[in-house]
């Protein structure tokens, strides 16, 4: 018996829904709601697009800034390492000259 009551309620709901859809004012209301929804979605889509473009610009600027910082740090490190290598090369030349001078003097003293 409970199944028949549910079936009857479903049929009654369907009949009421069909009558409302056939009604001209209901159709106009649904069309207006559809148009309003479309306009809202278009505005939201445009807003989202603008937000994404701004985020992309900020990300691009941050990337460029980061790369410039890396480039600057790399140049400083290169200059420092080159200066250290040049200093080591000079100290090696000086040490080898001192070493060769020590070996030359005893020979000249013996003559």
Phi and psi restraints in degrees (range 20) as a CNS / XPLOR table:
assign (resid 1 and name C) (resid 2 and name N)
       (resid 2 and name CA) (resid 2 and name C) 1.0 -63.3 20.0 2
assign (resid 2 and name N) (resid 2 and name CA)
       (resid 2 and name C) (resid 3 and name N) 1.0 -34.6 20.0 2
assign (resid 2 and name C) (resid 3 and name N)
       (resid 3 and name CA) (resid 3 and name C) 1.0 -65.2 20.0 2
assign (resid 3 and name N) (resid 3 and name CA)
       (resid 3 and name C) (resid 4 and name N) 1.0 -37.3 20.0 2
assign (resid 3 and name C) (resid 4 and name N)
       (resid 4 and name CA) (resid 4 and name C) 1.0 -68.0 20.0 2
assign (resid 4 and name N) (resid 4 and name CA)
       (resid 4 and name C) (resid 5 and name N) 1.0 -34.9 20.0 2
assign (resid 4 and name C) (resid 5 and name N)
       (resid 5 and name CA) (resid 5 and name C) 1.0 -67.7 20.0 2
assign (resid 5 and name N) (resid 5 and name CA)
       (resid 5 and name C) (resid 6 and name N) 1.0 -41.7 20.0 2
assign (resid 5 and name C) (resid 6 and name N)
       (resid 6 and name CA) (resid 6 and name C) 1.0 -64.1 20.0 2
assign (resid 6 and name N) (resid 6 and name CA)
       (resid 6 and name C) (resid 7 and name N) 1.0 -42.7 20.0 2
assign (resid 6 and name C) (resid 7 and name N)
       (resid 7 and name CA) (resid 7 and name C) 1.0 -62.6 20.0 2
assign (resid 7 and name N) (resid 7 and name CA)
       (resid 7 and name C) (resid 8 and name N) 1.0 -45.0 20.0 2
assign (resid 7 and name C) (resid 8 and name N)
       (resid 8 and name CA) (resid 8 and name C) 1.0 -63.7 20.0 2
assign (resid 8 and name N) (resid 8 and name CA)
       (resid 8 and name C) (resid 9 and name N) 1.0 -40.2 20.0 2
assign (resid 8 and name C) (resid 9 and name N)
       (resid 9 and name CA) (resid 9 and name C) 1.0 -64.2 20.0 2
assign (resid 9 and name N) (resid 9 and name CA)
       (resid 9 and name C) (resid 10 and name N) 1.0 -39.6 20.0 2
assign (resid 9 and name C) (resid 10 and name N)
       (resid 10 and name CA) (resid 10 and name C) 1.0 -64.9 20.0 2
assign (resid 10 and name N) (resid 10 and name CA)
       (resid 10 and name C) (resid 11 and name N) 1.0 -42.0 20.0 2
assign (resid 10 and name C) (resid 11 and name N)
       (resid 11 and name CA) (resid 11 and name C) 1.0 -64.6 20.0 2
assign (resid 11 and name N) (resid 11 and name CA)
       (resid 11 and name C) (resid 12 and name N) 1.0 -44.1 20.0 2
assign (resid 11 and name C) (resid 12 and name N)
       (resid 12 and name CA) (resid 12 and name C) 1.0 -62.4 20.0 2
assign (resid 12 and name N) (resid 12 and name CA)
       (resid 12 and name C) (resid 13 and name N) 1.0 -42.1 20.0 2
assign (resid 12 and name C) (resid 13 and name N)
       (resid 13 and name CA) (resid 13 and name C) 1.0 -62.7 20.0 2
assign (resid 13 and name N) (resid 13 and name CA)
       (resid 13 and name C) (resid 14 and name N) 1.0 -42.5 20.0 2
assign (resid 13 and name C) (resid 14 and name N)
       (resid 14 and name CA) (resid 14 and name C) 1.0 -62.0 20.0 2
assign (resid 14 and name N) (resid 14 and name CA)
       (resid 14 and name C) (resid 15 and name N) 1.0 -42.7 20.0 2
assign (resid 14 and name C) (resid 15 and name N)
       (resid 15 and name CA) (resid 15 and name C) 1.0 -63.6 20.0 2
assign (resid 15 and name N) (resid 15 and name CA)
       (resid 15 and name C) (resid 16 and name N) 1.0 -44.9 20.0 2
assign (resid 15 and name C) (resid 16 and name N)
       (resid 16 and name CA) (resid 16 and name C) 1.0 -62.8 20.0 2
assign (resid 16 and name N) (resid 16 and name CA)
       (resid 16 and name C) (resid 17 and name N) 1.0 -42.7 20.0 2
assign (resid 16 and name C) (resid 17 and name N)
       (resid 17 and name CA) (resid 17 and name C) 1.0 -63.4 20.0 2
assign (resid 17 and name N) (resid 17 and name CA)
       (resid 17 and name C) (resid 18 and name N) 1.0 -41.5 20.0 2
assign (resid 17 and name C) (resid 18 and name N)
       (resid 18 and name CA) (resid 18 and name C) 1.0 -66.0 20.0 2
assign (resid 18 and name N) (resid 18 and name CA)
       (resid 18 and name C) (resid 19 and name N) 1.0 -38.3 20.0 2
assign (resid 18 and name C) (resid 19 and name N)
       (resid 19 and name CA) (resid 19 and name C) 1.0 -65.6 20.0 2
assign (resid 19 and name N) (resid 19 and name CA)
       (resid 19 and name C) (resid 20 and name N) 1.0 -39.6 20.0 2
assign (resid 19 and name C) (resid 20 and name N)
       (resid 20 and name CA) (resid 20 and name C) 1.0 -67.0 20.0 2
assign (resid 20 and name N) (resid 20 and name CA)
       (resid 20 and name C) (resid 21 and name N) 1.0 -39.3 20.0 2
assign (resid 20 and name C) (resid 21 and name N)
       (resid 21 and name CA) (resid 21 and name C) 1.0 -68.7 20.0 2
assign (resid 21 and name N) (resid 21 and name CA)
       (resid 21 and name C) (resid 22 and name N) 1.0 -30.9 20.0 2
assign (resid 21 and name C) (resid 22 and name N)
       (resid 22 and name CA) (resid 22 and name C) 1.0 -75.8 20.0 2
assign (resid 22 and name N) (resid 22 and name CA)
       (resid 22 and name C) (resid 23 and name N) 1.0 -20.2 20.0 2
assign (resid 22 and name C) (resid 23 and name N)
       (resid 23 and name CA) (resid 23 and name C) 1.0 -69.5 20.0 2
assign (resid 23 and name N) (resid 23 and name CA)
       (resid 23 and name C) (resid 24 and name N) 1.0 133.6 20.0 2
assign (resid 23 and name C) (resid 24 and name N)
       (resid 24 and name CA) (resid 24 and name C) 1.0 -64.4 20.0 2
assign (resid 24 and name N) (resid 24 and name CA)
       (resid 24 and name C) (resid 25 and name N) 1.0 -40.9 20.0 2
assign (resid 24 and name C) (resid 25 and name N)
       (resid 25 and name CA) (resid 25 and name C) 1.0 -67.2 20.0 2
assign (resid 25 and name N) (resid 25 and name CA)
       (resid 25 and name C) (resid 26 and name N) 1.0 -34.8 20.0 2
assign (resid 25 and name C) (resid 26 and name N)
       (resid 26 and name CA) (resid 26 and name C) 1.0 -67.1 20.0 2
assign (resid 26 and name N) (resid 26 and name CA)
       (resid 26 and name C) (resid 27 and name N) 1.0 -41.3 20.0 2
assign (resid 26 and name C) (resid 27 and name N)
       (resid 27 and name CA) (resid 27 and name C) 1.0 -63.1 20.0 2
assign (resid 27 and name N) (resid 27 and name CA)
       (resid 27 and name C) (resid 28 and name N) 1.0 -41.7 20.0 2
assign (resid 27 and name C) (resid 28 and name N)
       (resid 28 and name CA) (resid 28 and name C) 1.0 -63.3 20.0 2
assign (resid 28 and name N) (resid 28 and name CA)
       (resid 28 and name C) (resid 29 and name N) 1.0 -41.2 20.0 2
assign (resid 28 and name C) (resid 29 and name N)
       (resid 29 and name CA) (resid 29 and name C) 1.0 -63.6 20.0 2
assign (resid 29 and name N) (resid 29 and name CA)
       (resid 29 and name C) (resid 30 and name N) 1.0 -42.8 20.0 2
assign (resid 29 and name C) (resid 30 and name N)
       (resid 30 and name CA) (resid 30 and name C) 1.0 -65.1 20.0 2
assign (resid 30 and name N) (resid 30 and name CA)
       (resid 30 and name C) (resid 31 and name N) 1.0 -38.7 20.0 2
assign (resid 30 and name C) (resid 31 and name N)
       (resid 31 and name CA) (resid 31 and name C) 1.0 -64.5 20.0 2
assign (resid 31 and name N) (resid 31 and name CA)
       (resid 31 and name C) (resid 32 and name N) 1.0 -43.7 20.0 2
assign (resid 31 and name C) (resid 32 and name N)
       (resid 32 and name CA) (resid 32 and name C) 1.0 -62.4 20.0 2
assign (resid 32 and name N) (resid 32 and name CA)
       (resid 32 and name C) (resid 33 and name N) 1.0 -41.5 20.0 2
assign (resid 32 and name C) (resid 33 and name N)
       (resid 33 and name CA) (resid 33 and name C) 1.0 -64.2 20.0 2
assign (resid 33 and name N) (resid 33 and name CA)
       (resid 33 and name C) (resid 34 and name N) 1.0 -39.9 20.0 2
assign (resid 33 and name C) (resid 34 and name N)
       (resid 34 and name CA) (resid 34 and name C) 1.0 -64.5 20.0 2
assign (resid 34 and name N) (resid 34 and name CA)
       (resid 34 and name C) (resid 35 and name N) 1.0 -42.8 20.0 2
assign (resid 34 and name C) (resid 35 and name N)
       (resid 35 and name CA) (resid 35 and name C) 1.0 -65.5 20.0 2
assign (resid 35 and name N) (resid 35 and name CA)
       (resid 35 and name C) (resid 36 and name N) 1.0 -42.1 20.0 2
assign (resid 35 and name C) (resid 36 and name N)
       (resid 36 and name CA) (resid 36 and name C) 1.0 -62.7 20.0 2
assign (resid 36 and name N) (resid 36 and name CA)
       (resid 36 and name C) (resid 37 and name N) 1.0 -41.8 20.0 2
assign (resid 36 and name C) (resid 37 and name N)
       (resid 37 and name CA) (resid 37 and name C) 1.0 -64.1 20.0 2
assign (resid 37 and name N) (resid 37 and name CA)
       (resid 37 and name C) (resid 38 and name N) 1.0 -40.7 20.0 2
assign (resid 37 and name C) (resid 38 and name N)
       (resid 38 and name CA) (resid 38 and name C) 1.0 -63.6 20.0 2
assign (resid 38 and name N) (resid 38 and name CA)
       (resid 38 and name C) (resid 39 and name N) 1.0 -43.6 20.0 2
assign (resid 38 and name C) (resid 39 and name N)
       (resid 39 and name CA) (resid 39 and name C) 1.0 -62.3 20.0 2
assign (resid 39 and name N) (resid 39 and name CA)
       (resid 39 and name C) (resid 40 and name N) 1.0 -42.6 20.0 2
assign (resid 39 and name C) (resid 40 and name N)
       (resid 40 and name CA) (resid 40 and name C) 1.0 -62.8 20.0 2
assign (resid 40 and name N) (resid 40 and name CA)
       (resid 40 and name C) (resid 41 and name N) 1.0 -42.4 20.0 2
assign (resid 40 and name C) (resid 41 and name N)
       (resid 41 and name CA) (resid 41 and name C) 1.0 -66.0 20.0 2
assign (resid 41 and name N) (resid 41 and name CA)
       (resid 41 and name C) (resid 42 and name N) 1.0 -38.5 20.0 2
assign (resid 41 and name C) (resid 42 and name N)
       (resid 42 and name CA) (resid 42 and name C) 1.0 -64.0 20.0 2
assign (resid 42 and name N) (resid 42 and name CA)
       (resid 42 and name C) (resid 43 and name N) 1.0 -43.3 20.0 2
assign (resid 42 and name C) (resid 43 and name N)
       (resid 43 and name CA) (resid 43 and name C) 1.0 -63.5 20.0 2
assign (resid 43 and name N) (resid 43 and name CA)
       (resid 43 and name C) (resid 44 and name N) 1.0 -43.0 20.0 2
assign (resid 43 and name C) (resid 44 and name N)
       (resid 44 and name CA) (resid 44 and name C) 1.0 -64.9 20.0 2
assign (resid 44 and name N) (resid 44 and name CA)
       (resid 44 and name C) (resid 45 and name N) 1.0 -39.4 20.0 2
assign (resid 44 and name C) (resid 45 and name N)
       (resid 45 and name CA) (resid 45 and name C) 1.0 -63.6 20.0 2
assign (resid 45 and name N) (resid 45 and name CA)
       (resid 45 and name C) (resid 46 and name N) 1.0 -44.3 20.0 2
assign (resid 45 and name C) (resid 46 and name N)
       (resid 46 and name CA) (resid 46 and name C) 1.0 -63.4 20.0 2
assign (resid 46 and name N) (resid 46 and name CA)
       (resid 46 and name C) (resid 47 and name N) 1.0 -43.6 20.0 2
assign (resid 46 and name C) (resid 47 and name N)
       (resid 47 and name CA) (resid 47 and name C) 1.0 -62.8 20.0 2
assign (resid 47 and name N) (resid 47 and name CA)
       (resid 47 and name C) (resid 48 and name N) 1.0 -42.5 20.0 2
assign (resid 47 and name C) (resid 48 and name N)
       (resid 48 and name CA) (resid 48 and name C) 1.0 -64.4 20.0 2
assign (resid 48 and name N) (resid 48 and name CA)
       (resid 48 and name C) (resid 49 and name N) 1.0 -40.7 20.0 2
assign (resid 48 and name C) (resid 49 and name N)
       (resid 49 and name CA) (resid 49 and name C) 1.0 -62.1 20.0 2
assign (resid 49 and name N) (resid 49 and name CA)
       (resid 49 and name C) (resid 50 and name N) 1.0 -44.4 20.0 2
assign (resid 49 and name C) (resid 50 and name N)
       (resid 50 and name CA) (resid 50 and name C) 1.0 -63.8 20.0 2
assign (resid 50 and name N) (resid 50 and name CA)
       (resid 50 and name C) (resid 51 and name N) 1.0 -40.8 20.0 2
assign (resid 50 and name C) (resid 51 and name N)
       (resid 51 and name CA) (resid 51 and name C) 1.0 -63.4 20.0 2
assign (resid 51 and name N) (resid 51 and name CA)
       (resid 51 and name C) (resid 52 and name N) 1.0 -42.4 20.0 2
assign (resid 51 and name C) (resid 52 and name N)
       (resid 52 and name CA) (resid 52 and name C) 1.0 -66.0 20.0 2
assign (resid 52 and name N) (resid 52 and name CA)
       (resid 52 and name C) (resid 53 and name N) 1.0 -37.1 20.0 2
assign (resid 52 and name C) (resid 53 and name N)
       (resid 53 and name CA) (resid 53 and name C) 1.0 -65.7 20.0 2
assign (resid 53 and name N) (resid 53 and name CA)
       (resid 53 and name C) (resid 54 and name N) 1.0 -40.3 20.0 2
assign (resid 53 and name C) (resid 54 and name N)
       (resid 54 and name CA) (resid 54 and name C) 1.0 -64.2 20.0 2
assign (resid 54 and name N) (resid 54 and name CA)
       (resid 54 and name C) (resid 55 and name N) 1.0 -43.1 20.0 2
assign (resid 54 and name C) (resid 55 and name N)
       (resid 55 and name CA) (resid 55 and name C) 1.0 -63.4 20.0 2
assign (resid 55 and name N) (resid 55 and name CA)
       (resid 55 and name C) (resid 56 and name N) 1.0 -39.4 20.0 2
assign (resid 55 and name C) (resid 56 and name N)
       (resid 56 and name CA) (resid 56 and name C) 1.0 -64.2 20.0 2
assign (resid 56 and name N) (resid 56 and name CA)
       (resid 56 and name C) (resid 57 and name N) 1.0 -41.7 20.0 2
assign (resid 56 and name C) (resid 57 and name N)
       (resid 57 and name CA) (resid 57 and name C) 1.0 -62.8 20.0 2
assign (resid 57 and name N) (resid 57 and name CA)
       (resid 57 and name C) (resid 58 and name N) 1.0 -43.6 20.0 2
assign (resid 57 and name C) (resid 58 and name N)
       (resid 58 and name CA) (resid 58 and name C) 1.0 -63.8 20.0 2
assign (resid 58 and name N) (resid 58 and name CA)
       (resid 58 and name C) (resid 59 and name N) 1.0 -40.8 20.0 2
assign (resid 58 and name C) (resid 59 and name N)
       (resid 59 and name CA) (resid 59 and name C) 1.0 -65.2 20.0 2
assign (resid 59 and name N) (resid 59 and name CA)
       (resid 59 and name C) (resid 60 and name N) 1.0 -40.9 20.0 2
assign (resid 59 and name C) (resid 60 and name N)
       (resid 60 and name CA) (resid 60 and name C) 1.0 -62.9 20.0 2
assign (resid 60 and name N) (resid 60 and name CA)
       (resid 60 and name C) (resid 61 and name N) 1.0 -45.1 20.0 2
assign (resid 60 and name C) (resid 61 and name N)
       (resid 61 and name CA) (resid 61 and name C) 1.0 -62.9 20.0 2
assign (resid 61 and name N) (resid 61 and name CA)
       (resid 61 and name C) (resid 62 and name N) 1.0 -40.9 20.0 2
assign (resid 61 and name C) (resid 62 and name N)
       (resid 62 and name CA) (resid 62 and name C) 1.0 -65.3 20.0 2
assign (resid 62 and name N) (resid 62 and name CA)
       (resid 62 and name C) (resid 63 and name N) 1.0 -39.1 20.0 2
assign (resid 62 and name C) (resid 63 and name N)
       (resid 63 and name CA) (resid 63 and name C) 1.0 -64.6 20.0 2
assign (resid 63 and name N) (resid 63 and name CA)
       (resid 63 and name C) (resid 64 and name N) 1.0 -45.2 20.0 2
assign (resid 63 and name C) (resid 64 and name N)
       (resid 64 and name CA) (resid 64 and name C) 1.0 -61.9 20.0 2
assign (resid 64 and name N) (resid 64 and name CA)
       (resid 64 and name C) (resid 65 and name N) 1.0 -43.6 20.0 2
assign (resid 64 and name C) (resid 65 and name N)
       (resid 65 and name CA) (resid 65 and name C) 1.0 -62.1 20.0 2
assign (resid 65 and name N) (resid 65 and name CA)
       (resid 65 and name C) (resid 66 and name N) 1.0 -43.3 20.0 2
assign (resid 65 and name C) (resid 66 and name N)
       (resid 66 and name CA) (resid 66 and name C) 1.0 -63.5 20.0 2
assign (resid 66 and name N) (resid 66 and name CA)
       (resid 66 and name C) (resid 67 and name N) 1.0 -42.7 20.0 2
assign (resid 66 and name C) (resid 67 and name N)
       (resid 67 and name CA) (resid 67 and name C) 1.0 -65.5 20.0 2
assign (resid 67 and name N) (resid 67 and name CA)
       (resid 67 and name C) (resid 68 and name N) 1.0 -37.2 20.0 2
assign (resid 67 and name C) (resid 68 and name N)
       (resid 68 and name CA) (resid 68 and name C) 1.0 -65.6 20.0 2
assign (resid 68 and name N) (resid 68 and name CA)
       (resid 68 and name C) (resid 69 and name N) 1.0 -38.4 20.0 2
assign (resid 68 and name C) (resid 69 and name N)
       (resid 69 and name CA) (resid 69 and name C) 1.0 -65.0 20.0 2
assign (resid 69 and name N) (resid 69 and name CA)
       (resid 69 and name C) (resid 70 and name N) 1.0 -42.1 20.0 2
assign (resid 69 and name C) (resid 70 and name N)
       (resid 70 and name CA) (resid 70 and name C) 1.0 -63.6 20.0 2
assign (resid 70 and name N) (resid 70 and name CA)
       (resid 70 and name C) (resid 71 and name N) 1.0 -42.8 20.0 2
assign (resid 70 and name C) (resid 71 and name N)
       (resid 71 and name CA) (resid 71 and name C) 1.0 -62.0 20.0 2
assign (resid 71 and name N) (resid 71 and name CA)
       (resid 71 and name C) (resid 72 and name N) 1.0 -43.1 20.0 2
assign (resid 71 and name C) (resid 72 and name N)
       (resid 72 and name CA) (resid 72 and name C) 1.0 -64.4 20.0 2
assign (resid 72 and name N) (resid 72 and name CA)
       (resid 72 and name C) (resid 73 and name N) 1.0 -46.4 20.0 2
assign (resid 72 and name C) (resid 73 and name N)
       (resid 73 and name CA) (resid 73 and name C) 1.0 -63.2 20.0 2
assign (resid 73 and name N) (resid 73 and name CA)
       (resid 73 and name C) (resid 74 and name N) 1.0 -38.4 20.0 2
assign (resid 73 and name C) (resid 74 and name N)
       (resid 74 and name CA) (resid 74 and name C) 1.0 -65.2 20.0 2
assign (resid 74 and name N) (resid 74 and name CA)
       (resid 74 and name C) (resid 75 and name N) 1.0 -42.0 20.0 2
assign (resid 74 and name C) (resid 75 and name N)
       (resid 75 and name CA) (resid 75 and name C) 1.0 -63.3 20.0 2
assign (resid 75 and name N) (resid 75 and name CA)
       (resid 75 and name C) (resid 76 and name N) 1.0 -41.5 20.0 2
assign (resid 75 and name C) (resid 76 and name N)
       (resid 76 and name CA) (resid 76 and name C) 1.0 -64.2 20.0 2
assign (resid 76 and name N) (resid 76 and name CA)
       (resid 76 and name C) (resid 77 and name N) 1.0 -43.4 20.0 2
assign (resid 76 and name C) (resid 77 and name N)
       (resid 77 and name CA) (resid 77 and name C) 1.0 -64.8 20.0 2
assign (resid 77 and name N) (resid 77 and name CA)
       (resid 77 and name C) (resid 78 and name N) 1.0 -40.6 20.0 2
assign (resid 77 and name C) (resid 78 and name N)
       (resid 78 and name CA) (resid 78 and name C) 1.0 -62.2 20.0 2
assign (resid 78 and name N) (resid 78 and name CA)
       (resid 78 and name C) (resid 79 and name N) 1.0 -44.4 20.0 2
assign (resid 78 and name C) (resid 79 and name N)
       (resid 79 and name CA) (resid 79 and name C) 1.0 -63.3 20.0 2
assign (resid 79 and name N) (resid 79 and name CA)
       (resid 79 and name C) (resid 80 and name N) 1.0 -42.3 20.0 2
assign (resid 79 and name C) (resid 80 and name N)
       (resid 80 and name CA) (resid 80 and name C) 1.0 -64.5 20.0 2
assign (resid 80 and name N) (resid 80 and name CA)
       (resid 80 and name C) (resid 81 and name N) 1.0 -45.6 20.0 2
assign (resid 80 and name C) (resid 81 and name N)
       (resid 81 and name CA) (resid 81 and name C) 1.0 -66.0 20.0 2
assign (resid 81 and name N) (resid 81 and name CA)
       (resid 81 and name C) (resid 82 and name N) 1.0 -38.0 20.0 2
assign (resid 81 and name C) (resid 82 and name N)
       (resid 82 and name CA) (resid 82 and name C) 1.0 -65.5 20.0 2
assign (resid 82 and name N) (resid 82 and name CA)
       (resid 82 and name C) (resid 83 and name N) 1.0 -40.0 20.0 2
assign (resid 82 and name C) (resid 83 and name N)
       (resid 83 and name CA) (resid 83 and name C) 1.0 -65.7 20.0 2
assign (resid 83 and name N) (resid 83 and name CA)
       (resid 83 and name C) (resid 84 and name N) 1.0 -40.4 20.0 2
assign (resid 83 and name C) (resid 84 and name N)
       (resid 84 and name CA) (resid 84 and name C) 1.0 -65.6 20.0 2
assign (resid 84 and name N) (resid 84 and name CA)
       (resid 84 and name C) (resid 85 and name N) 1.0 -40.9 20.0 2
assign (resid 84 and name C) (resid 85 and name N)
       (resid 85 and name CA) (resid 85 and name C) 1.0 -66.1 20.0 2
assign (resid 85 and name N) (resid 85 and name CA)
       (resid 85 and name C) (resid 86 and name N) 1.0 -39.4 20.0 2
assign (resid 85 and name C) (resid 86 and name N)
       (resid 86 and name CA) (resid 86 and name C) 1.0 -64.8 20.0 2
assign (resid 86 and name N) (resid 86 and name CA)
       (resid 86 and name C) (resid 87 and name N) 1.0 -40.6 20.0 2
assign (resid 86 and name C) (resid 87 and name N)
       (resid 87 and name CA) (resid 87 and name C) 1.0 -64.1 20.0 2
assign (resid 87 and name N) (resid 87 and name CA)
       (resid 87 and name C) (resid 88 and name N) 1.0 -40.6 20.0 2
assign (resid 87 and name C) (resid 88 and name N)
       (resid 88 and name CA) (resid 88 and name C) 1.0 -66.5 20.0 2
assign (resid 88 and name N) (resid 88 and name CA)
       (resid 88 and name C) (resid 89 and name N) 1.0 -39.8 20.0 2
assign (resid 88 and name C) (resid 89 and name N)
       (resid 89 and name CA) (resid 89 and name C) 1.0 -64.7 20.0 2
assign (resid 89 and name N) (resid 89 and name CA)
       (resid 89 and name C) (resid 90 and name N) 1.0 -41.0 20.0 2
assign (resid 89 and name C) (resid 90 and name N)
       (resid 90 and name CA) (resid 90 and name C) 1.0 -64.5 20.0 2
assign (resid 90 and name N) (resid 90 and name CA)
       (resid 90 and name C) (resid 91 and name N) 1.0 -41.6 20.0 2
assign (resid 90 and name C) (resid 91 and name N)
       (resid 91 and name CA) (resid 91 and name C) 1.0 -67.3 20.0 2
assign (resid 91 and name N) (resid 91 and name CA)
       (resid 91 and name C) (resid 92 and name N) 1.0 -33.9 20.0 2
assign (resid 91 and name C) (resid 92 and name N)
       (resid 92 and name CA) (resid 92 and name C) 1.0 -67.3 20.0 2
assign (resid 92 and name N) (resid 92 and name CA)
       (resid 92 and name C) (resid 93 and name N) 1.0 -40.3 20.0 2
assign (resid 92 and name C) (resid 93 and name N)
       (resid 93 and name CA) (resid 93 and name C) 1.0 -65.3 20.0 2
assign (resid 93 and name N) (resid 93 and name CA)
       (resid 93 and name C) (resid 94 and name N) 1.0 -42.1 20.0 2
assign (resid 93 and name C) (resid 94 and name N)
       (resid 94 and name CA) (resid 94 and name C) 1.0 -64.4 20.0 2
assign (resid 94 and name N) (resid 94 and name CA)
       (resid 94 and name C) (resid 95 and name N) 1.0 -42.9 20.0 2
assign (resid 94 and name C) (resid 95 and name N)
       (resid 95 and name CA) (resid 95 and name C) 1.0 -65.4 20.0 2
assign (resid 95 and name N) (resid 95 and name CA)
       (resid 95 and name C) (resid 96 and name N) 1.0 -40.1 20.0 2
assign (resid 95 and name C) (resid 96 and name N)
       (resid 96 and name CA) (resid 96 and name C) 1.0 -70.0 20.0 2
assign (resid 96 and name N) (resid 96 and name CA)
       (resid 96 and name C) (resid 97 and name N) 1.0 -32.9 20.0 2
assign (resid 96 and name C) (resid 97 and name N)
       (resid 97 and name CA) (resid 97 and name C) 1.0 -67.3 20.0 2
assign (resid 97 and name N) (resid 97 and name CA)
       (resid 97 and name C) (resid 98 and name N) 1.0 -43.8 20.0 2
assign (resid 97 and name C) (resid 98 and name N)
       (resid 98 and name CA) (resid 98 and name C) 1.0 -62.0 20.0 2
assign (resid 98 and name N) (resid 98 and name CA)
       (resid 98 and name C) (resid 99 and name N) 1.0 -40.6 20.0 2
assign (resid 98 and name C) (resid 99 and name N)
       (resid 99 and name CA) (resid 99 and name C) 1.0 -64.7 20.0 2
assign (resid 99 and name N) (resid 99 and name CA)
       (resid 99 and name C) (resid 100 and name N) 1.0 -41.8 20.0 2
assign (resid 99 and name C) (resid 100 and name N)
       (resid 100 and name CA) (resid 100 and name C) 1.0 -70.5 20.0 2
assign (resid 100 and name N) (resid 100 and name CA)
       (resid 100 and name C) (resid 101 and name N) 1.0 -32.7 20.0 2
assign (resid 100 and name C) (resid 101 and name N)
       (resid 101 and name CA) (resid 101 and name C) 1.0 -67.6 20.0 2
assign (resid 101 and name N) (resid 101 and name CA)
       (resid 101 and name C) (resid 102 and name N) 1.0 -40.1 20.0 2
assign (resid 101 and name C) (resid 102 and name N)
       (resid 102 and name CA) (resid 102 and name C) 1.0 -62.0 20.0 2
assign (resid 102 and name N) (resid 102 and name CA)
       (resid 102 and name C) (resid 103 and name N) 1.0 -39.5 20.0 2
assign (resid 102 and name C) (resid 103 and name N)
       (resid 103 and name CA) (resid 103 and name C) 1.0 -74.0 20.0 2
assign (resid 103 and name N) (resid 103 and name CA)
       (resid 103 and name C) (resid 104 and name N) 1.0 -27.5 20.0 2
assign (resid 103 and name C) (resid 104 and name N)
       (resid 104 and name CA) (resid 104 and name C) 1.0 -78.2 20.0 2
assign (resid 104 and name N) (resid 104 and name CA)
       (resid 104 and name C) (resid 105 and name N) 1.0 -36.7 20.0 2
assign (resid 104 and name C) (resid 105 and name N)
       (resid 105 and name CA) (resid 105 and name C) 1.0 -66.1 20.0 2
assign (resid 105 and name N) (resid 105 and name CA)
       (resid 105 and name C) (resid 106 and name N) 1.0 -44.0 20.0 2
assign (resid 105 and name C) (resid 106 and name N)
       (resid 106 and name CA) (resid 106 and name C) 1.0 -61.1 20.0 2
assign (resid 106 and name N) (resid 106 and name CA)
       (resid 106 and name C) (resid 107 and name N) 1.0 -34.0 20.0 2
assign (resid 106 and name C) (resid 107 and name N)
       (resid 107 and name CA) (resid 107 and name C) 1.0 -67.7 20.0 2
assign (resid 107 and name N) (resid 107 and name CA)
       (resid 107 and name C) (resid 108 and name N) 1.0 -40.8 20.0 2
assign (resid 107 and name C) (resid 108 and name N)
       (resid 108 and name CA) (resid 108 and name C) 1.0 -71.7 20.0 2
assign (resid 108 and name N) (resid 108 and name CA)
       (resid 108 and name C) (resid 109 and name N) 1.0 -28.3 20.0 2
assign (resid 108 and name C) (resid 109 and name N)
       (resid 109 and name CA) (resid 109 and name C) 1.0 -70.1 20.0 2
assign (resid 109 and name N) (resid 109 and name CA)
       (resid 109 and name C) (resid 110 and name N) 1.0 -33.3 20.0 2
assign (resid 109 and name C) (resid 110 and name N)
       (resid 110 and name CA) (resid 110 and name C) 1.0 -76.2 20.0 2
assign (resid 110 and name N) (resid 110 and name CA)
       (resid 110 and name C) (resid 111 and name N) 1.0 -22.7 20.0 2
